[in-house]
Amino acid sequence: MKTRVIFFGCGYLGLNLSQQLSQHFDVEMWGIDSPYAARSSSFHEIDIFDMEALMKQDLNDAVVVDTIGLIGNDAKSDDDQLALEPIREKYQKLFHLLEQKKIRRYVYFSSGGTIYGDSLLPIDEQHVINPQTLYAKSKAMIEELLQESSLDYLILRPANPYGGYQIRGKRQGVIPILIQKALTQESFCMWVDGNSIRDYIYIDDFTQALKLLIQKDVSNEIVNIASGHGTSLAQVIHTVETATGKKIPIRYESSSVPVVEAIVLDISRLQQLTGYRQSVSLEEGIQKEVQRIQKEDQ
């Protein structure tokens, strides 16, 4: 009998991960209606934070994967604690209900790209976190709430996933946006230095890591998911320009929220727990995305 995996959230990650994992698990995607939901054959419309509605659902022994996004990564507030309090209350109620429903495990997608702060050296899960933005602080808060609950949990701190289907005209993440800008010759708004370093992971590798973590029954752990390699934004731009054969017009602006200048994740723990190995290089992944986006836009 296949493990039942329920994705909470119907956005980019929820759709792409659920679709790819459906051949390995009994997969469902739950959440409020979205442009991504129509592409899912397993979508179930429900407000995850409606406790009365959720209580009526069968969640027994399910692995729940949280890809919900309540705060954007560019969100800001005059009072972060005040802004976070409604989210705290929502998750406290959710975790309490799920304890009663006896789920197998709660897999929470945090943010390896923002929660640690800056580090040129690969940073592991034991490192003290240093969330600077409202988005990163929300991730840290939910991590803490989950660890304080009695749920069996798995906290994942992903780097920057890219690749896979995204809503046309609403692409997110620097790589698909750069590809789109190159193909349309629209200007790319650059609000970090070209030397800014990030860790990028292709969606197929991301899916493989999650699949292995579920199959290996990894629990009560915090695990980075990444390539383990840092790439500067300037190099990403160059790779996209090479793959598309087009120069990207650049427009420079300042960021309205604190910016992480460099972050690379250590994936030794992921490898030790699962035997995970990256299969798609950044160059290969960008080439795959160029071909996919060109085909979609025809």
C-alpha positions, 0 to 999 in steps of 0.5 A, a space after each residue: 500500500 502506497 504512503 498517503 501524502 497530502 500537500 497543503 498549498 496549491 502554488 508552484 511547489 505544491 503542484 510540481 512536487 505533487 505531480 512528480 511524486 504521484 508515481 511513488 505515493 498516493 498524493 493529494 493537493 489540498 488548499 484554496 483554489 488557485 491558477 495552479 489547482 486546475 492543473 492538478 488531478 488530485 486537488 481538493 478545495 478546502 481552507 486549511 485554516 478552517 478548523 471546522 472543515 478540516 476536522 471533517 477530513 480523513 488525515 489518519 496516518 497521512 504525511 502532510 507536506 506544508 507548502 503554504 505561503 502566507 507571507 511573501 518574501 518581500 513583505 514588510 511591517 512596522 511591527 513584525 511581532 504584531 504582523 506575525 501573531 495571526 499566523 502564530 494563532 493559525 498554526 497553533 490551532 492547526 497543529 493542535 487539530 492535526 495532533 488529534 487527527 493522528 497524522 504520520 508526519 508534518 513536513 514543513 518547508 522553511 527557507 534555507 535561503 533566508 533563515 540563516 543570514 549570510 554565509 559564503 561557506 556552506 552552512 549546516 543545520 546546527 548553525 544559529 539562525 539569523 532571520 532578518 525579514 518578516 518572511 524569514 521570521 515567519 519561517 523561524 516562528 513556525 519551525 519553533 511552534 512545530 518543534 514545541 508540538 507533539 507532532 512527528 515532524 520534518 523541517 526542510 530548509 530549501 535553497 532556491 528551487 527552480 524549474 517546472 511549470 509556473 503560471 505564464 506571466 507570473 513566474 517566480 524565482 530569479 532563474 525563470 524570470 531571467 529566462 523570460 526577460 531574455 526571451 521577451 527582451 524586457 528589462 530585469 530589475 536587479 536589486 542585489 549586487 551581481 556578486 550576490 551568491 545563492 544556492 540553486 536546485 533544479 525541481 527534479 533534484 528537489 523532488 528526489 530529495 523529498 521522495 527519499 526523505 519520505 521513503 526513508 521515514 526520516 523524522 524529527 530532523 531539520 534538513 537542508 535541501 540544496 545543491 551545496 554549491 554557490 553561484 553568483 547572480 552575475 554567473 546565473 545571468 551569463 548562463 541564461 544569456 548563453 542558453 538563450 543567445 540573448 542579452 538581458 537588459 538590466 535595470 538597477 533598483 534598491 531593495 525595500 527589505 534586508 537582503 542576504 548577500 551570500 548563502 550556500 547550504 551544507 547538504 551533508 545531513 541530507 546525503 547521510 540520511 538518504 544517499 541523495 546525489 544531485 543529478 542536474 547541474 545549473 547549466 543543464 537545469 537552465 537549458 531545460 527551463 529555456 526549452 520548456 518556457 519557449 515551448 509554453 510560450 509558442 
